[in-house]
Amino acid sequence: MISKVIKVILGILFIPVVIAATKAFFITLDNLSLFNINLYLFIGGFFTYPIFQIVFLKPMYLYALGHEITHVLATWLCGGRVTSFHISRDGGQVTTTKTNVFIRLSPYFVPIHTVFLLLVYWGLSRFFDVSGFSQQLVFLIGFTISLHIFMTITIMKIEQPDIVKTGYLFSVLFIYTTNIVMSLLILSFIFKDISFVYFLKKTFFISKEIYLSILAK
């Protein structure tokens, strides 16, 4: 019972950061030029995915594979070991020797398919001239980020043990905020008008103002 109360309190205390990150996200996007072709390629890719999901299918196996691989990578980064790994069309499960908030929630905010896409493009660029495929890359980045967001929302509608253990309120707010951060980070690689550092600073200062205004009351 005490643990649940603490998790709820943490969730409430985190709300100003959620508000700040959201405001900073849109303020940062205001710097985007409407004459940038990559903007429309990204938007096109982003909105193509939900159409694909509605018309064809939900790529559950592909998403579950990425979800569990992210658990594995997060576990290794935290010095843990993976003792079992299972994937099916209905989902997946990974058993590890270590767990924490990062390990449990990382698949919900790391767009692993986008990360993999960028790594493949970067790897190929070491040996070949792939600059001619940059526009296709931007389209696919939009597509894979959309896949991550829509599929994450889909599975979060079902009770997830990772989220329950961390606390539902805190988990949802944390996942929402970190998705904003990760999306802005990736966009900063595509658009020179977007500064990730500026976004972080803006989030910090807006959060600080909210917390100080609350304490002053």
Backbone torsions as a table, in degrees:
resi	resn	phi	psi	omega
1	MET	NA	-45.5	179.5
2	ILE	-62.1	-40.2	179.4
3	SER	-61.3	-41.3	180.0
4	LYS	-65.6	-40.5	179.4
5	VAL	-63.5	-42.6	179.8
6	ILE	-62.3	-41.2	-179.8
7	LYS	-65.1	-38.2	178.0
8	VAL	-66.4	-43.2	178.9
9	ILE	-61.3	-43.6	178.0
10	LEU	-60.6	-39.8	178.3
11	GLY	-62.7	-43.8	179.5
12	ILE	-64.9	-43.3	179.3
13	LEU	-64.6	-22.9	-177.5
14	PHE	-83.8	-14.3	-175.5
15	ILE	-55.9	-44.2	177.8
16	PRO	-56.5	-35.4	178.4
17	VAL	-67.1	-39.0	178.0
18	VAL	-60.8	-47.8	179.8
19	ILE	-62.5	-44.7	-178.0
20	ALA	-63.5	-45.6	-179.4
21	ALA	-63.1	-39.3	179.1
22	THR	-64.2	-47.1	179.3
23	LYS	-63.6	-44.4	-179.2
24	ALA	-64.1	-34.6	179.1
25	PHE	-60.2	-50.3	-177.7
26	PHE	-72.6	-33.2	175.8
27	ILE	-63.0	-42.6	179.7
28	THR	-66.3	-38.7	179.8
29	LEU	-67.3	-21.5	178.0
30	ASP	-61.4	-20.7	-179.2
31	ASN	-79.7	-8.2	-178.4
32	LEU	-69.6	137.1	175.9
33	SER	-82.0	132.3	179.7
34	LEU	-74.4	-7.1	-178.3
35	PHE	-98.8	11.1	179.7
36	ASN	-89.1	116.6	-177.9
37	ILE	-60.5	-31.7	179.9
38	ASN	-63.3	-28.6	178.2
39	LEU	-61.4	-44.0	-177.9
40	TYR	-76.0	-30.3	175.1
41	LEU	-67.0	-42.4	178.9
42	PHE	-64.2	-47.5	179.7
43	ILE	-61.8	-40.9	178.3
44	GLY	-60.4	-45.1	178.4
45	GLY	-64.3	-41.2	-178.2
46	PHE	-61.3	-43.5	-176.4
47	PHE	-87.7	-9.5	174.2
48	THR	-72.5	-35.6	-177.4
49	TYR	-60.1	-52.4	-179.4
50	PRO	-58.9	-32.5	175.7
51	ILE	-64.9	-43.0	177.1
52	PHE	-58.9	-44.1	-178.1
53	GLN	-66.0	-38.9	-179.0
54	ILE	-72.5	-43.9	-175.0
55	VAL	-78.5	-40.3	-174.5
56	PHE	-105.6	-81.3	-175.9
57	LEU	-163.6	165.7	171.1
58	LYS	-88.6	121.2	-178.6
59	PRO	-76.0	67.0	-172.5
60	MET	-62.4	-42.3	-178.4
61	TYR	-65.3	-43.9	179.5
62	LEU	-61.8	-43.2	-180.0
63	TYR	-67.7	-44.9	-178.9
64	ALA	-61.5	-38.9	178.2
65	LEU	-61.1	-47.9	178.5
66	GLY	-63.6	-39.0	179.6
67	HIS	-59.4	-49.7	-176.8
68	GLU	-73.2	-33.9	176.8
69	ILE	-63.2	-37.3	177.9
70	THR	-64.4	-41.2	174.0
71	HIS	-55.8	-44.9	-178.3
72	VAL	-62.3	-49.2	-178.6
73	LEU	-63.0	-40.7	178.7
74	ALA	-64.2	-38.2	178.6
75	THR	-64.3	-45.5	178.5
76	TRP	-62.3	-41.6	179.3
77	LEU	-61.3	-30.9	-179.2
78	CYS	-92.3	6.8	175.9
79	GLY	84.1	14.2	179.2
80	GLY	-95.0	175.8	178.3
81	ARG	-122.5	151.0	177.3
82	VAL	-98.9	125.0	-177.7
83	THR	-102.1	-20.7	175.7
84	SER	-155.6	150.1	-177.6
85	PHE	-143.7	121.9	-178.3
86	HIS	-136.2	135.7	179.5
87	ILE	-135.1	139.5	173.7
88	SER	-150.3	177.6	178.9
89	ARG	-66.2	-21.0	-178.5
90	ASP	-90.0	-6.2	-179.3
91	GLY	141.2	-159.1	-179.0
92	GLY	-155.3	173.0	179.6
93	GLN	-153.9	135.3	177.6
94	VAL	-125.7	133.1	175.9
95	THR	-108.4	129.7	-176.7
96	THR	-128.5	164.5	179.1
97	THR	-87.2	-6.1	-177.3
98	LYS	-144.6	147.6	176.7
99	THR	-147.7	148.7	174.3
100	ASN	-159.9	-177.2	-176.5
101	VAL	-61.0	-42.4	-179.3
102	PHE	-62.3	-46.4	-179.4
103	ILE	-63.8	-42.8	-177.1
104	ARG	-69.8	-39.3	-171.2
105	LEU	-102.0	-11.4	-176.6
106	SER	-53.9	-38.5	-180.0
107	PRO	-64.6	-20.1	-177.6
108	TYR	-84.4	-15.1	179.8
109	PHE	-127.0	-7.4	175.3
110	VAL	-97.1	112.2	178.8
111	PRO	-75.9	79.5	-169.2
112	ILE	-59.8	-33.4	-180.0
113	HIS	-68.3	-35.7	176.4
114	THR	-68.3	-43.0	178.7
115	VAL	-60.3	-44.8	179.2
116	PHE	-62.3	-42.5	178.5
117	LEU	-59.2	-45.9	180.0
118	LEU	-65.2	-38.7	179.3
119	LEU	-66.3	-39.6	178.2
120	VAL	-63.9	-45.1	179.9
121	TYR	-62.5	-44.1	179.0
122	TRP	-63.6	-42.8	179.8
123	GLY	-62.3	-44.4	179.3
124	LEU	-65.4	-34.1	-178.7
125	SER	-66.6	-19.4	177.8
126	ARG	-70.8	-23.1	-174.3
127	PHE	-119.6	-23.9	-176.6
128	PHE	-131.7	162.1	174.4
129	ASP	-87.2	101.8	-176.9
130	VAL	-107.0	12.2	-177.9
131	SER	-60.6	-26.2	179.9
132	GLY	-70.1	-11.2	-179.1
133	PHE	-107.1	14.2	-176.6
134	SER	-62.8	-37.4	-179.8
135	GLN	-69.3	-39.3	176.0
136	GLN	-63.5	-36.4	178.6
137	LEU	-62.3	-45.8	-179.6
138	VAL	-61.0	-42.7	177.7
139	PHE	-60.0	-45.5	-178.7
140	LEU	-69.7	-30.9	175.4
141	ILE	-63.0	-46.6	176.7
142	GLY	-59.5	-41.5	-179.2
143	PHE	-63.7	-46.5	-175.7
144	THR	-73.9	-33.8	175.4
145	ILE	-64.9	-40.5	177.8
146	SER	-63.6	-42.1	176.4
147	LEU	-56.3	-48.1	-179.4
148	HIS	-59.3	-47.9	-176.2
149	ILE	-66.4	-49.2	-176.4
150	PHE	-68.2	-39.2	179.8
151	MET	-73.0	-33.1	176.2
152	THR	-64.2	-44.0	177.0
153	ILE	-60.9	-40.9	-178.9
154	THR	-61.3	-48.6	-176.4
155	ILE	-76.1	-23.0	179.0
156	MET	-73.3	-14.5	175.2
157	LYS	-71.4	-21.8	176.2
158	ILE	-96.3	142.1	-178.3
159	GLU	-59.9	120.0	-179.0
160	GLN	-106.9	123.8	-179.7
161	PRO	-55.8	-37.0	-179.3
162	ASP	-60.5	-40.5	-177.6
163	ILE	-76.1	-39.4	179.4
164	VAL	-62.2	-43.5	-178.7
165	LYS	-63.8	-35.9	-177.4
166	THR	-82.7	-20.8	-175.8
167	GLY	107.6	122.1	-170.6
168	TYR	-62.5	-48.8	-176.5
169	LEU	-61.2	-51.9	-179.2
170	PHE	-62.1	-42.9	-177.5
171	SER	-60.8	-48.2	-178.4
172	VAL	-62.2	-45.2	-179.9
173	LEU	-66.0	-40.6	-179.6
174	PHE	-66.9	-44.4	179.9
175	ILE	-63.1	-43.4	178.5
176	TYR	-59.7	-48.6	-176.8
177	THR	-66.9	-44.3	-178.8
178	THR	-69.1	-28.1	174.2
179	ASN	-66.6	-38.4	175.4
180	ILE	-61.9	-46.0	-179.2
181	VAL	-61.6	-47.6	-178.3
182	MET	-65.5	-39.9	179.0
183	SER	-63.7	-43.2	179.7
184	LEU	-65.6	-38.0	178.4
185	LEU	-60.8	-47.0	-179.6
186	ILE	-66.1	-41.1	178.6
187	LEU	-62.8	-31.8	-179.5
188	SER	-67.1	-22.2	176.3
189	PHE	-78.5	-24.9	-177.0
190	ILE	-90.2	-41.7	-173.9
191	PHE	-113.3	121.1	179.6
192	LYS	-68.8	-17.6	179.3
193	ASP	-74.7	-14.3	-176.4
194	ILE	-102.4	126.2	177.7
195	SER	-111.1	117.4	179.4
196	PHE	-67.8	-36.5	178.7
197	VAL	-63.6	-42.6	177.7
198	TYR	-59.8	-41.8	178.6
199	PHE	-61.2	-46.0	179.8
200	LEU	-62.8	-44.0	179.4
201	LYS	-62.9	-42.1	-179.5
202	LYS	-64.2	-42.0	178.1
203	THR	-61.4	-43.5	-179.8
204	PHE	-62.3	-48.9	-176.3
205	PHE	-68.3	-37.8	177.7
206	ILE	-67.7	-41.1	176.8
207	SER	-59.9	-45.8	-179.5
208	LYS	-59.3	-43.9	179.8
209	GLU	-62.6	-40.8	-179.4
210	ILE	-66.3	-47.3	180.0
211	TYR	-61.3	-42.6	-179.4
212	LEU	-66.7	-37.5	178.8
213	SER	-67.5	-33.2	178.2
214	ILE	-70.0	-44.6	-179.0
215	LEU	-66.7	-28.2	-177.9
216	ALA	-74.9	-17.2	-177.6
217	LYS	-80.8	NA	NA
